[in-house]
Amino acid sequence: MRPVVSWMTKSDDAILELLDECGIAIPPRAIAFNVDNVSRPTIDRRLPKLEHAGLVERYDDPQGYTRITDRGRAYLVGELDTDDLE
């Protein structure tokens, strides 16, 4: 079971799940296109928070491309404690 983390939103889980499913780095526009009910501005706000927590890795070249990290995968399968993410 995934930990409940105070700063995370349902959008964060949807973003991480998409990145895990696709298995490649994709731009924010593609994330927004493929995640239901999550707008591009929300994606743009959430990705830096997920990156700061080490759940995703963002690339400068090509600009904005993002992929899930091993830590992000560990979160999805419930292998991280809340303390690891606060």
N, C-alpha and C positions, 0 to 999 in steps of 0.2 A: 504494500500500500504506500502511496506517495505521501510524503510529509506535508502537513498544512503549514505554509509559510506566510507570515503576516503581510509581506510586501508583494506577494505574487497574486496574479489574477487568473481567471479562467482563460483569458487570451494567451497568457504565457504557456499554459499547458498545450493549447491548440498549436501555437507556434512550434514548440519543441516536438510535438507529435508529428507535425508535417515534416520538419527537418530530419527527424529520425526515419520516417517512412521513405523519404526521397533519397537519403544517403549521400547527397551532394550539396555543395555550396550553391545557394540561389540568392537572387537579389530581393530586397524588400518588396518590390512590386509583385514578384511572383508569389511571395509568401501571402501578401494581401489578397491576391487573386484566388489563391487556393484554400484559404481558411475562411469558412463561412462566418458571417456576422462579426468580422474583425476588420476595421477600416485601415487604410494606409497610414493615417496619422497615429492610430493606436500602435501599429507595427513599429513605426518610427520612434515612438516613446518607449516601447517595451524592450526593443533589442538592446539598447545600451545597458539597461538594468540586468538583463539576462547575461550580457557579456561581462559586466562587473562581477556577477556571481560565478562566472566561469562555466556557465551552462552552454554558451555558444561562443564561437570565434568569428569575428568579423574581419574582413580583408579590406585593405586600402586599394588594392589593385587586383581584380577589378573592384571598383568602389562599391562598398556596401554589401558585397556578397557575404553571406552568412552560412555557417554550418554548425551542427550540434557537436559538442565535445563529448568525450568519454564521461565526464562529470554530468553532463546533461542527460546522457543515456542512463547513468546510475540513478539520477533523480526519477526518471520516468518509470524505472522498475522498482523504485522504493528502497534503494540501497543507501540513500543519504539520510542523515538525521536532520531534524529541524535546525539544530545548533550549527550544522555545517553550512546552512543557507541564510541565517539571520545576520 
